[in-house]
């Protein structure tokens, strides 16, 4: 096994370094510092890059506190020039009649509106950006931009797409992503989702799956459940998605499972026939949302971002299913469609949590992530990732 891993590592380094000889690049820009525009804290980052090179970063603007519930808006910043310059942050949803009611707050929440879990998908065939979000973790809406995120259409409610999940779980909470969705080679749009079926407003127990569209976002349908809340899989949620080199789909799911590893499952179509879920030994689970990206034009090459930490007791032993400290955000590299992740490198050693990945037209990578009371955009290339990288442990 050790020999096989060393061979995989050597082959991957040779394969990636043979593609180009550029100098390592790592640049960081703070885009959403806490307090900007009177917002207490920005959280839950997402990012997409359009075919023209416009970069859209979006997040939850938590107006008064860091809580998942409260007065929350969706804000976006746009770069028309592959991240060189940035337009000011602006609210993009929800402008219809307010939907108020915070079930997590005994007093004062009845007039709060929580707009949460934004997810964008770039449609390569139409050039449009489909943008989904939820309100109060109970209703889901979709809107569209035809001008690279300058403007968006009036939202359309698509909560009915989640109703088929009730046959398995009588959900009280629904959420898209967070992060981004994908368009498969056959044109299908797929968005990871999770749902919870405890008390109203509770985020657990949960299960995960997808919703998908075969008509460019006009209608959405529910998948089969991808990861159930049963057996060794404890409350799977906040799932990330990528297309495999054969056109299939990989989901990597957060959970509270005692294995303290991410859950992986695959599907040939993103809608059903999910493989038996398994824990991946290379992908540690500190109980934090992560991101996965299939690198364009490099079949089988994938990137993964997540805090590489585990909860540990006073003696240093891992605590099964424990919540690790959210720090040491790391980037991992796979050359075999996510079967192994032999290369890992720290992007942010200090406090760091949720993240989302995207690729620029020139092959450079963007990671939009939560740092210490800020959302930061990192720009790097695979040469940076390879330089002095450590094998995944």
C-alpha positions as CSV (number, residue, x, y, z in Angstrom):
1,X,0.0,0.0,0.0
2,X,2.8,2.4,0.9
3,X,4.6,1.6,-2.4
4,X,1.4,2.2,-4.4
5,X,0.8,5.5,-2.7
6,X,4.4,6.7,-3.4
7,X,3.9,5.6,-7.0
8,X,0.6,7.5,-7.3
9,X,2.3,10.6,-5.8
10,X,5.2,10.5,-8.2
11,X,3.0,9.9,-11.2
12,X,0.7,12.8,-10.2
13,X,3.6,15.2,-9.7
14,X,5.1,14.2,-13.0
15,X,1.8,14.5,-14.9
16,X,0.9,18.0,-13.6
17,X,4.4,19.4,-13.8
18,X,4.9,18.2,-17.3
19,X,1.9,20.2,-18.5
20,X,3.6,23.6,-17.9
21,X,6.6,25.2,-16.3
22,X,5.0,28.4,-14.9
23,X,6.3,30.0,-11.7
24,X,4.3,29.2,-8.6
25,X,1.6,31.9,-8.0
26,X,-0.4,32.6,-4.8
27,X,-2.3,35.9,-4.3
28,X,-4.9,36.8,-1.8
29,X,-7.5,39.6,-1.7
30,X,-10.0,40.3,1.1
31,X,-13.4,40.9,-0.6
32,X,-15.9,40.8,2.3
33,X,-14.4,42.0,5.6
34,X,-16.7,42.0,8.6
35,X,-18.4,45.4,9.2
36,X,-18.4,46.4,5.5
37,X,-21.6,48.1,4.6
38,X,-22.8,47.7,8.2
39,X,-22.9,43.9,8.0
40,X,-21.8,42.1,11.2
41,X,-20.3,39.1,9.4
42,X,-20.2,37.6,5.9
43,X,-20.3,33.9,5.6
44,X,-21.1,30.9,3.3
45,X,-18.9,31.7,0.2
46,X,-19.7,30.7,-3.3
47,X,-17.9,31.4,-6.6
48,X,-18.4,30.8,-10.4
49,X,-16.5,32.0,-13.5
50,X,-18.4,32.7,-16.7
51,X,-17.2,31.8,-20.2
52,X,-16.2,35.5,-20.7
53,X,-14.0,35.4,-17.7
54,X,-16.3,37.3,-15.3
55,X,-15.9,36.2,-11.7
56,X,-18.9,36.2,-9.4
57,X,-18.4,35.8,-5.6
58,X,-21.5,35.6,-3.4
59,X,-22.3,34.9,0.2
60,X,-24.6,35.4,3.1
61,X,-24.6,38.9,4.6
62,X,-25.4,38.3,8.3
63,X,-26.6,41.7,9.2
64,X,-26.7,41.6,13.0
65,X,-24.8,38.5,14.2
66,X,-22.9,35.4,13.0
67,X,-25.9,33.1,13.6
68,X,-27.3,30.8,10.9
69,X,-30.7,32.4,11.7
70,X,-31.4,36.1,11.7
71,X,-31.7,39.0,9.3
72,X,-29.6,37.7,6.4
73,X,-29.3,38.8,2.8
74,X,-27.4,37.5,-0.2
75,X,-24.7,39.8,-1.4
76,X,-22.5,39.6,-4.6
77,X,-19.3,41.1,-5.9
78,X,-18.5,40.9,-9.6
79,X,-15.2,41.1,-11.5
80,X,-15.5,41.7,-15.2
81,X,-11.8,40.9,-15.8
82,X,-10.9,37.5,-14.3
83,X,-10.6,39.0,-10.8
84,X,-8.3,42.0,-11.5
85,X,-10.9,44.6,-10.4
86,X,-14.0,44.3,-8.4
87,X,-17.4,46.1,-8.4
88,X,-18.9,47.1,-5.0
89,X,-20.9,44.5,-3.0
90,X,-24.6,44.6,-3.6
91,X,-27.7,42.7,-2.4
92,X,-29.2,40.5,-5.1
93,X,-32.0,38.6,-3.4
94,X,-34.7,38.5,-2.0
95,X,-36.6,41.6,-3.2
96,X,-40.2,40.2,-3.2
97,X,-42.5,40.5,-0.3
98,X,-40.7,39.6,2.9
99,X,-41.1,36.1,4.3
100,X,-40.5,36.6,8.0
101,X,-40.2,34.2,10.9
102,X,-37.3,32.8,12.8
103,X,-38.2,29.6,14.7
104,X,-34.9,29.5,16.4
105,X,-35.5,32.7,18.4
106,X,-38.0,32.7,21.2
107,X,-38.4,36.5,21.0
108,X,-37.6,39.0,18.3
109,X,-37.4,36.6,15.4
110,X,-40.9,37.0,14.1
111,X,-39.8,39.9,11.9
112,X,-36.5,38.5,10.7
113,X,-36.0,37.1,7.2
114,X,-33.2,34.6,6.6
115,X,-32.1,34.4,3.0
116,X,-29.6,31.6,2.9
117,X,-27.5,29.0,1.0
118,X,-26.8,30.7,-2.4
119,X,-25.7,28.5,-5.3
120,X,-24.9,29.5,-8.8
121,X,-24.4,27.3,-11.9
122,X,-23.0,28.5,-15.2
123,X,-24.9,27.2,-18.2
124,X,-22.3,26.8,-21.0
125,X,-25.0,26.2,-23.6
126,X,-27.1,29.3,-23.0
127,X,-24.5,31.5,-21.4
128,X,-26.9,32.2,-18.5
129,X,-26.2,31.9,-14.8
130,X,-28.8,30.1,-12.8
131,X,-28.9,31.3,-9.2
132,X,-30.7,29.4,-6.4
133,X,-31.3,30.4,-2.8
134,X,-33.5,29.6,0.1
135,X,-35.6,31.7,2.5
136,X,-35.9,30.7,6.2
137,X,-34.6,27.2,5.2
138,X,-38.1,26.4,4.2
139,X,-38.6,27.7,0.6
140,X,-36.4,27.7,-2.5
141,X,-36.2,30.2,-5.3
142,X,-34.4,30.4,-8.7
143,X,-33.4,33.4,-10.8
144,X,-31.3,33.9,-13.9
145,X,-28.7,36.3,-15.2
146,X,-28.1,36.7,-18.9
147,X,-25.5,39.4,-18.6
148,X,-22.7,37.8,-16.5
149,X,-24.3,38.8,-13.2
150,X,-25.0,42.4,-13.9
151,X,-28.7,41.9,-13.5
152,X,-31.0,39.0,-12.4
153,X,-34.5,38.0,-13.3
154,X,-37.4,38.0,-10.9
155,X,-37.2,34.9,-8.7
156,X,-39.4,31.9,-9.3
157,X,-40.3,29.7,-6.4
158,X,-39.2,26.0,-6.9
159,X,-39.9,24.6,-3.4
160,X,-42.2,22.0,-5.1
161,X,-39.0,20.3,-6.4
162,X,-38.2,19.2,-2.9
163,X,-41.6,17.6,-2.2
164,X,-40.7,14.1,-3.6
165,X,-38.0,13.8,-0.8
166,X,-40.9,13.6,1.7
167,X,-41.4,10.0,0.9
168,X,-38.1,9.3,2.6
169,X,-37.8,12.2,5.0
170,X,-40.7,14.5,6.1
171,X,-38.4,17.5,6.0
172,X,-38.8,20.7,8.0
173,X,-35.6,22.3,6.6
174,X,-34.3,22.5,3.1
175,X,-31.1,24.0,1.8
176,X,-29.2,24.2,-1.5
177,X,-25.4,23.7,-1.5
178,X,-23.9,25.9,-0.4
179,X,-21.2,26.6,-3.0
180,X,-21.8,26.0,-6.7
181,X,-23.6,23.6,-8.9
182,X,-22.4,21.9,-12.1
183,X,-23.5,21.4,-15.7
184,X,-22.8,17.9,-17.0
185,X,-21.5,17.2,-20.4
186,X,-25.0,16.3,-21.5
187,X,-26.3,19.7,-20.5
188,X,-28.0,18.7,-17.2
189,X,-27.7,21.2,-14.4
190,X,-27.2,19.6,-11.0
191,X,-27.3,21.3,-7.6
192,X,-26.4,19.5,-4.3
193,X,-29.0,19.9,-1.6
194,X,-29.6,18.7,2.0
195,X,-32.8,18.5,4.1
196,X,-33.5,18.0,7.8
197,X,-36.5,16.5,9.4
198,X,-36.2,17.2,13.1
199,X,-38.1,20.0,14.8
200,X,-39.0,23.1,12.8
201,X,-35.8,25.1,12.2
202,X,-33.4,22.3,13.3
203,X,-30.6,21.5,10.9
204,X,-30.5,17.8,11.9
205,X,-31.0,15.0,11.6
206,X,-30.3,15.4,7.8
207,X,-29.9,13.6,4.5
208,X,-28.4,14.7,1.2
209,X,-29.1,14.5,-2.5
210,X,-29.5,16.8,-5.5
211,X,-32.0,18.6,-7.6
212,X,-31.5,18.8,-11.3
213,X,-32.8,20.5,-14.5
214,X,-32.8,19.2,-18.0
215,X,-34.4,22.4,-19.5
216,X,-31.8,25.0,-18.6
217,X,-33.3,25.8,-15.2
218,X,-36.9,26.3,-16.2
219,X,-38.0,23.4,-14.1
220,X,-36.3,21.3,-11.4
221,X,-36.7,17.7,-10.2
222,X,-35.6,15.8,-7.1
223,X,-33.0,13.1,-7.2
224,X,-33.0,9.9,-5.3
225,X,-31.5,10.4,-1.8
226,X,-27.7,10.1,-2.2
227,X,-26.7,9.6,1.4
228,X,-29.3,8.5,4.0
229,X,-29.1,9.2,7.7
230,X,-28.7,5.7,8.9
231,X,-26.2,3.2,10.0
232,X,-22.7,4.7,10.3
233,X,-23.7,7.8,8.3
234,X,-24.8,10.4,10.9
235,X,-26.7,13.4,9.6
236,X,-25.1,13.9,6.1
237,X,-25.5,17.5,4.9
238,X,-23.7,20.3,3.0
239,X,-22.7,18.3,0.0
240,X,-20.4,19.4,-2.7
241,X,-20.4,18.2,-6.3
242,X,-18.1,17.6,-9.3
243,X,-18.4,15.9,-12.7
244,X,-16.0,12.9,-13.3
245,X,-14.0,12.4,-16.4
246,X,-16.5,9.7,-17.6
247,X,-19.5,12.1,-17.3
248,X,-20.7,10.8,-13.9
249,X,-21.0,12.8,-10.7
250,X,-19.2,12.7,-7.4
251,X,-20.8,13.9,-4.2
252,X,-18.6,14.6,-1.1
253,X,-20.7,15.1,2.0
254,X,-20.2,16.6,5.5
255,X,-21.5,14.7,8.4
256,X,-21.3,14.0,12.2
257,X,-20.2,10.4,11.6
258,X,-17.8,8.7,14.1
259,X,-15.4,8.0,11.2
260,X,-14.5,11.7,11.1
261,X,-14.0,11.5,7.3
262,X,-16.0,12.9,4.4
263,X,-18.6,10.6,2.8
264,X,-18.2,9.9,-0.9
265,X,-20.8,8.6,-3.4
266,X,-21.1,8.7,-7.2
267,X,-23.8,8.5,-9.8
268,X,-23.8,8.1,-13.6
269,X,-26.2,10.9,-14.0
270,X,-26.4,13.0,-10.9
271,X,-30.0,12.0,-10.3
272,X,-30.0,8.3,-9.1
273,X,-28.2,5.0,-9.1
274,X,-25.9,6.3,-6.3
275,X,-23.1,4.1,-5.3
276,X,-22.8,2.8,-1.8
277,X,-21.5,5.7,0.3
278,X,-18.1,5.3,1.9
279,X,-15.7,7.3,4.0
280,X,-12.6,8.5,2.2
281,X,-9.5,8.0,4.4
282,X,-7.7,11.1,2.9
283,X,-10.5,13.6,3.5
284,X,-10.7,14.6,7.1
285,X,-14.0,15.8,8.6
286,X,-13.8,18.6,11.1
287,X,-17.6,19.0,10.5
288,X,-17.2,21.8,8.0
289,X,-18.4,22.5,4.5
290,X,-15.8,21.9,1.8
291,X,-15.5,22.2,-2.0
292,X,-14.5,20.0,-4.9
293,X,-13.5,21.0,-8.4
294,X,-12.8,19.0,-11.6
295,X,-10.0,20.9,-13.3
296,X,-11.0,21.9,-16.8
297,X,-9.1,20.3,-19.7
298,X,-7.3,17.9,-17.4
299,X,-9.4,14.8,-17.3
300,X,-9.2,13.1,-13.9
301,X,-7.6,16.0,-12.1
302,X,-9.6,17.3,-9.2
303,X,-9.1,19.7,-6.3
304,X,-10.5,19.6,-2.8
305,X,-10.5,22.4,-0.2
306,X,-11.3,22.0,3.5
307,X,-9.8,22.7,6.9
308,X,-7.4,19.8,7.4
309,X,-8.1,19.3,11.1
310,X,-9.8,16.9,13.5
311,X,-11.3,17.2,17.0
312,X,-8.8,15.8,19.5
313,X,-8.9,15.1,23.2
314,X,-6.3,16.3,25.7
315,X,-4.0,13.4,24.9
316,X,-4.1,14.3,21.2
317,X,-6.3,11.4,20.1
318,X,-9.1,12.1,17.6
319,X,-12.6,12.3,19.0
320,X,-14.9,10.2,16.8
321,X,-17.5,12.5,15.2
322,X,-16.1,15.6,17.1
323,X,-16.1,19.1,15.7
324,X,-12.5,20.1,14.9
325,X,-11.1,23.6,15.0
326,X,-11.8,25.4,11.8
327,X,-8.3,26.3,10.7
328,X,-5.6,25.1,8.4
329,X,-7.6,25.4,5.2
330,X,-5.8,23.1,2.8
331,X,-5.9,22.3,-1.0
332,X,-5.7,18.6,-2.0
333,X,-4.9,17.3,-5.5
334,X,-6.1,14.1,-7.1
335,X,-5.1,12.7,-10.5
336,X,-7.5,9.8,-10.6
337,X,-11.0,11.3,-10.3
338,X,-10.9,11.5,-6.6
339,X,-9.9,7.9,-5.8
340,X,-6.8,9.1,-4.0
341,X,-5.6,12.6,-2.8
342,X,-1.9,12.2,-2.5
343,X,-0.9,15.9,-2.5
344,X,-2.0,18.5,0.1
345,X,-0.9,22.1,0.9
346,X,-2.0,24.6,3.4
347,X,-3.6,27.7,1.9
348,X,-4.6,29.4,5.2
349,X,-3.0,28.2,8.5
350,X,-5.0,30.4,10.8
351,X,-8.8,30.5,11.4
352,X,-10.5,29.3,8.2
353,X,-13.7,27.4,7.4
354,X,-16.1,27.2,4.5
355,X,-14.7,27.5,1.0
356,X,-15.6,27.2,-2.7
357,X,-13.4,26.5,-5.8
358,X,-13.5,27.7,-9.4
359,X,-11.1,27.7,-12.4
360,X,-10.2,30.7,-14.6
361,X,-9.9,30.4,-18.4
362,X,-6.1,30.3,-18.2
363,X,-6.1,27.3,-15.8
364,X,-5.4,29.2,-12.6
365,X,-7.6,28.3,-9.6
366,X,-9.7,30.5,-7.3
367,X,-10.6,29.6,-3.8
368,X,-13.1,31.9,-2.1
369,X,-13.0,31.1,1.6
370,X,-13.9,32.2,5.2
371,X,-10.9,33.5,7.1
372,X,-10.7,35.4,10.3
373,X,-13.9,37.6,10.2
374,X,-13.5,38.0,6.4
375,X,-14.1,36.4,3.1
376,X,-10.9,36.1,1.1
377,X,-10.2,35.2,-2.5
378,X,-7.0,33.2,-3.2
379,X,-5.6,32.8,-6.7
380,X,-3.1,30.1,-7.3
381,X,-1.8,27.7,-9.9
382,X,-1.0,24.0,-9.8
383,X,2.7,24.8,-9.7
384,X,2.1,26.5,-6.3
385,X,0.3,23.5,-5.1
386,X,3.1,21.2,-6.2
387,X,5.9,23.3,-4.8
388,X,7.0,21.9,-1.4
389,X,3.6,20.1,-1.0
390,X,3.3,17.4,1.6
391,X,1.8,14.0,1.0
392,X,-1.7,13.7,2.5
393,X,-1.5,12.1,5.9
